[in-house]
Amino acid sequence: MAVRLEISETTLLADITRPGGGNILIDDGLDTAVMISLFTNRRAEPSDKLPGNSTDRRGWWGDSYAQNEGDLIGSRLWLLEGGKLTEDVVNQSRVYADEALQWMTDDGVAHSVTVETFRRDDLLCMIVTIMRTQDPASRYQRLWEIKLDAI
């Protein structure tokens, strides 16, 4: 079990869920794990072009102490912020999402993870489908719609 995170539709920030100020909600951890994997900033590779005039490669300091070398938290979706929503950006977002969720199959959490990305008006849309390892009939699916200037 894990603390349940919810993304606010107005601020696009994730926070702990406490309905009516009551007890903190929990879930099986999958939804929260997916949100952390996709929507926290993985450190940019030295070869990545950073948005704007930034020199900040971001990332989480804890990655320096990963139990397994190369384990990195988050995604590089943030590298797309402020860009135009082109077909190349839609395709690159799928690459970044696949990379961020790869740990789920590597660690045996999921039998398979599929990411579908597409454009709807000025939104980048992403559908994540996860087939669970312990119950192959159990499927997790979630749709996110993201404005690139809000990543």
N, C-alpha and C positions, 0 to 999 in steps of 0.2 A: 504494500500500500504506500501511496505517496500523497503529499499535499496537492490538492487540485488547483491548478492555475487556470485563469480565464483571461482572455484578451478583451479589453474594453473596445467597443466599436467606435467610441468617440476619440479616445486618446491613443489607441493601438498599443497600449502597454499591458503587460501581463501582471496579474496580481493574485494573491491568495484569495480563494473564494470563501466568503463569510456571509451567507444570505441573512439579511436583516440584522447584521452585526452579531449573529449567533456563533455557533461552533464552526471551526474551520472544516471545510469539506475535504474528503479524500477520494481518490480513485485508484484504479489498479496500477497507476503509474504510467501507462502507455501514452495517454493523451499529453500528460505533462512532459514525458520524455521526448515526444515528437516536437512539442512546442519549443523546448529548450534546444533540441538539435537543430531546428530550422531557424529560430528567431533570436538566438544569441550569436554574437559576432565571433566567428572563428578567425584566428590570425591569418592575415593575407600572406600568400606566398611572396617571396622576393620578386618574382616575375609578374605579379599581378599589378594592373594599372589601378591606382587608387582614385576614388572619385574626387572631383574638384582639384584643388591644389594641396590636398592633404598629404602628409607624410606619416600619418598614424596608421600602422598596420593592424591595430586593435587586437582582439583576442583575449583569452583568459589567462591570467598569470599561472593558474594551477596546471595548465597544460605542460609547463616546464617540469612538473613533477609527476607526470602520468605514470601509473603503475606499469603500463605496457607502452613502450616507446612508439610514438606516432599516433597515440590516441589523442584526438583533439575534440574539444567541445564546440558545438555551434556550427554555423554555416557561413559561407562566403557570399550569401545573398546580399549582404550590405554593400558589396562592391557595385551593385547595380543601381544604388540610390541616385536619384537626380538625373538618370539617363532617360533617353526616349524609349518608349515601349515598341521596339522593333522585333521582328521575328528572331533575330540573333539573340536578343535579350531574353525572349521567351525560352529559347533553346538552352541558353546558358543557365537560366534559373533552374531548369530541370537537372542539368549537370551538377550544380551546387547542391540541390536538394538530395539527389542520389548520393553524393559524397557525404553529406551530413547524416544520412540515415543508414549508411553502409554498416555501421557498427551493430545494427539490430540483427542482421543476418550473420555477421562475423561472430557475434557473441551468443547466437542461438536463441535470441528473443523472438525472432520471426523466421518463418520458413521463406517468405518472400516479401519484398517491399517494392511497390510500383508507384512512380510519380508521373503524373500527367500534368503538363502545363499548357495553358492556352490564353489567348487574349480575349477579353470581353470589354468592348468600348475602351476606356482608358485604364482598365484594371488588368493586372497580371493575375490569373487564376491558377490554382494548384490543387489537384486532387491527389491525396496520399492514400493508398490502399495497402494495408498490412495483413498478411495471412499469418496468424499466430502459430508458433511451433507446437505448443502443448495441445492445441485443438485446431487442426487444420481447417475445420469447418467454421471456426471463429474468425470473423473478418472485421477489421477496423477500417473505416473510411471517413475522411474529413475533407471538406472543401474550404480553402482560404481564398479570399479576394484581396489583393494588395495593391495600393497605389505606390508607385515607385518612389515618389517623393516622401513617403511615410516609412520606408524601411529603416 
